Amino acid sequence: LKGLPKSTLTKVVNVFMEVIAANGYRPMLYTNPNYLTYRFEFGAFDNVDIWLAHYGVKQPMSVPRLQMWQYGVGRVDGIKADVDVDVGYFSGAAYTVGGKYTIKAGDMYSNGVAVPARLVGKSYTIMQVKDDRILLGEISSWVRV
C-alpha cells in the first residue's frame, strides 16, 4: 500500500466498502489520523462511518460520522492480555466525548441514585458515552441519559 497514490488507495477502499454493502452489511472504515490526513483523498470518507484509532489524546480528531473511537489499550477481567478500548457513538448519538452536559432536575446516576440538587444547572465535560449513560469528567460519575 505504501506506493499507491491517494486516489488509487481511496478508490480501492471505496470499492471494498461497496462490496461489503452489496452483501447486506453496513461498512465502517477503521483508520487513523495519519491515513485520513495524508494517505486518502481529502473528504473522500465524509459520508462513511468511521472507527478511528487515535491514541494518547483527550478527545479524537474531528471526523464526520465518527462512530467509534479506539483510544488505547486496557485490561478486562477474564482476558489475560491487553485489549483495545473504545468508545462507541453510533448514528444519532446525542452526546459526544468532549462535549458538555448540564445537569437537570431529576437526573440520576447510573446506580439509580438521584444527582444532588446542588449540581443542577452545572455543566461538565463528557468523557465517555454509552447507550444509556455518560461519564462526566469533573465529577467522575456516570449519569443516565
WOVENKA-V907305 format. One record per pair of residues at least 12 apart in sequence whose ideal C-beta (glycine too) atoms are under 7 Angstrom apart, sorted by the first residue. I is the first residue (numbers start at 1). J is the second residue. D is the distance in Angstrom with one decimal. If there is no record, write none. Layout:
i: (I | I)
j: (J | J)
d: (D | D)
//
This chain:
i: (6 | 6 | 6 | 7 | 9 | 9 | 10 | 10 | 10 | 13 | 17 | 17 | 27 | 28 | 28 | 28 | 28 | 29 | 29 | 29 | 29 | 30 | 31 | 31 | 32 | 32 | 32 | 33 | 33 | 36 | 46 | 47 | 48 | 49 | 49 | 50 | 50 | 50 | 50 | 51 | 51 | 51 | 52 | 52 | 52 | 52 | 53 | 54 | 54 | 55 | 55 | 59 | 59 | 66 | 67 | 67 | 67 | 68 | 68 | 69 | 69 | 69 | 70 | 70 | 71 | 71 | 71 | 72 | 73 | 87 | 87 | 89 | 93 | 95 | 95 | 95 | 95 | 96 | 96 | 97 | 97 | 97 | 97 | 98 | 98 | 99 | 100 | 100 | 100 | 100 | 101 | 101 | 101 | 101 | 101 | 102 | 102 | 102 | 103 | 103 | 103 | 103 | 103 | 104 | 105 | 107 | 108 | 109 | 109 | 109 | 110 | 110 | 110 | 110 | 115 | 124 | 124 | 124 | 124 | 125 | 125 | 132 | 132 | 133)
j: (39 | 40 | 41 | 41 | 39 | 40 | 40 | 41 | 44 | 29 | 29 | 48 | 48 | 49 | 50 | 51 | 67 | 45 | 48 | 50 | 51 | 51 | 50 | 52 | 52 | 53 | 54 | 54 | 61 | 63 | 64 | 65 | 65 | 65 | 67 | 63 | 65 | 66 | 67 | 67 | 68 | 70 | 66 | 68 | 69 | 70 | 70 | 69 | 71 | 71 | 72 | 97 | 98 | 89 | 88 | 89 | 90 | 86 | 88 | 86 | 87 | 97 | 84 | 86 | 85 | 86 | 87 | 85 | 85 | 128 | 129 | 129 | 129 | 126 | 129 | 134 | 145 | 126 | 129 | 126 | 127 | 128 | 129 | 125 | 126 | 126 | 123 | 124 | 125 | 126 | 123 | 124 | 126 | 134 | 136 | 121 | 122 | 123 | 115 | 119 | 120 | 121 | 122 | 120 | 120 | 143 | 144 | 141 | 142 | 143 | 133 | 142 | 143 | 144 | 143 | 136 | 137 | 138 | 139 | 137 | 138 | 144 | 145 | 145)
d: (6.5 | 6.1 | 5.0 | 6.0 | 6.0 | 6.4 | 4.9 | 4.4 | 4.6 | 6.7 | 6.9 | 6.7 | 7.0 | 4.3 | 7.0 | 5.3 | 6.1 | 5.6 | 5.2 | 5.4 | 6.9 | 4.5 | 6.6 | 6.5 | 6.8 | 4.6 | 6.5 | 5.7 | 4.8 | 6.7 | 4.4 | 6.9 | 6.3 | 5.3 | 4.5 | 5.1 | 5.7 | 5.2 | 6.2 | 6.2 | 4.0 | 6.7 | 6.0 | 7.0 | 5.6 | 6.8 | 4.3 | 6.4 | 6.7 | 6.3 | 5.4 | 5.2 | 3.7 | 6.0 | 6.7 | 5.6 | 5.5 | 5.2 | 5.2 | 6.3 | 4.7 | 6.7 | 5.3 | 4.8 | 6.2 | 7.0 | 6.6 | 5.4 | 6.4 | 5.4 | 6.0 | 6.1 | 6.3 | 5.5 | 5.0 | 5.1 | 6.4 | 6.6 | 6.9 | 5.8 | 6.6 | 6.6 | 6.2 | 6.8 | 6.7 | 5.0 | 4.7 | 6.9 | 6.3 | 7.0 | 6.7 | 5.8 | 5.4 | 6.0 | 6.2 | 6.6 | 7.0 | 4.5 | 5.5 | 4.6 | 5.2 | 6.7 | 5.6 | 6.5 | 5.2 | 5.6 | 4.8 | 5.8 | 6.4 | 6.1 | 4.6 | 3.8 | 7.0 | 5.8 | 6.4 | 3.8 | 6.3 | 4.8 | 5.9 | 4.3 | 6.3 | 6.1 | 6.7 | 6.2)
//
